[in-house]
Amino acid sequence: MTSWWLSPESDKIIEGLFFIRYLGTMDMDIRGTDTPLLDWSGDAIALGLFENETALAGDLSQLDEKLGGTIAEFIEEAEFEGKSGSSVVTRISGKSPIRKLMLVGLGKKDELTLDTLRLTAATVARLGKTEKVKTLGINLPVVDNDASSTTAAIAEGIILSLHQDNRFKSEPEDNPLKLETVDILGVGEQNEAVHQAQTLCSGVILARELVAAPANTVDPVTFAQTAQDLAQAYGLDIEILEKDECEKRKMGAFLGVAKASDLPPKFIHLTYKPTGTPKRKLAIVGKSLTFDSGGLNLKVSGSGIETMKMDMGGGAATLGAAKAIAQLKPDVEVHFVCAATENMISGKAMHPGDILTASNGKTIEVNNTDAEGRLTLADALVFAEELNVDAIVDLATLTGACIVALGDNISGLWSTDDTLAEEIKTASETAGEKFWVMPMEEKYFEGLKSPIADMKNTGPRAGGSITAALFLKQFIKETPWAHLDIAGPVWADKENGVNNAGATGFPVRTLVNWVLNS
């Protein structure tokens, strides 16, 4: 089906660099427990307190008494008010079974969500690392009497906040003391919830590491090899179309982008099939530009060209979701599609003004070679719809216009189907990943009309993220479809919630939740 042409860097990374390793968190024991707060002992205990409700009662009052009034005294001394995101830590003197006390703010009680716990757990985990804690107890409230979801959210916060990517450092940080054991108190035994959180986070970490890796390490060939490794490890079906096969399928839009690169394009199709008859068939399509120079409309210095290794963030999240879904084994069939290539410059490059023909026969006037992602997605969407699935979701670092509209933390969501849009919104709320439903304003397609082809690949500056969505819509006939513009949230310039600075793995958790709840 495919032959492997390896880039010079390939031999350095093929052997399990990405998805098999777990970066130091697999040896951390996270467990739910019904050990009473008063009986727990270890290096540090983290107590969650609501805003303006720092007066101690119940078990907290009894623990304070056991610790000689340390908790109440520390609250007063630190002027701790329980505001969201706040934290303080102190050492407990004497012969206490607990060495350090952490107080973390939960914000207003009526605003408590699973994501509050996820973010609080991340704060606690970072504190534990700073304070060189080995054994940690976390006492947080249970949301909606759901101990399983509460445990999973806390575990996600811990794992993702402690993820560090040191692959490319000659001398990784020397930190011999690691958090070894985390007890989540008051939730009972929750092995399955912890396992699900670890599995989900493994997919997020895969996406993070693919996005963070430089373009001389993750190229179309090694990206496809990662998909091949996933298929082999987790029993997925895989089909990789080489250039000649893409030509036979008349994928002129995808191949038009790929022409300038010295590396061959790889059209990747992974499939997860459950045992028995699936209750639903879904497709996830990820933009997979492993580097985007802008083509002949070259990105200039200051345009962010040095960050364009992350232009495959949609494809990275697609593979991350595939990794998690293959392990969680829902009774839903899922197809993962990534048209992987580079957008480069050479004598073979597509020109501004060229006309490309996509695999559905529609013609596209290329008025900007730097609007290449939508060209690759055009053929990928046609391919996905031919699989006769019940719904298609594509995700792409598609437009700067979406960042202008929604900022760095919110992804745009367009859909032809209100039910599908609501499914994605619900899945994202559980995941703690933010989306905003954007208008599919058909009138704006006027800006994409070409006098010599069916359409241009870009429209006016105004409403650029909307016209990009309208462009993609031309390659879907009838299947319910949603488009996620993830250009902002896929990367964080500084620590943000459960994310450290750098690649975030957005929106793997949303995609997995969507599939699990389908």
Secondary structure, DSSP 8 states (H G I E B T S, - for coil): -------TTHHHHTTTTTTT--TT-TTSEEEEE---GGG--EEEEEEEE-TT--S--HHHHHHHHHTTTHHHHHHHHHT----TT-EEEEE--SS-SEEEEEEEE---GGG--HHHHHHHHHHHHHHHHHTT-SEEEEE---GGG-HHHHHHHHHHHHHHHH----TT-SS---------EEEEETS---HHHHHHHHHHHHHHHHHHHHHHS-TTTS-HHHHHHHHHHHHHHHT-EEEEE-HHHHHHTT-HHHHHHHTT-SS--EEEEEEE--SS--S-EEEEEEEEEEEE--TTS---TTTTGGGGGGGGHHHHHHHHHHHHHHHH--SSEEEEEEEEEEE--STT---TT-EEE-TTS-EEE-S-TT--HHHHHHHHHHHHHTT--SEEEEEE---HHHHHHH-SSEEEEEES-HHHHHHHHHHHHHHT-EEEE----GGGGGGG--SSSSEES---STTHHHHHHHHHHTT-SSS-EEEEE-TTTTEESS-BTTB-SEE--TTHHHHHHHHHT-
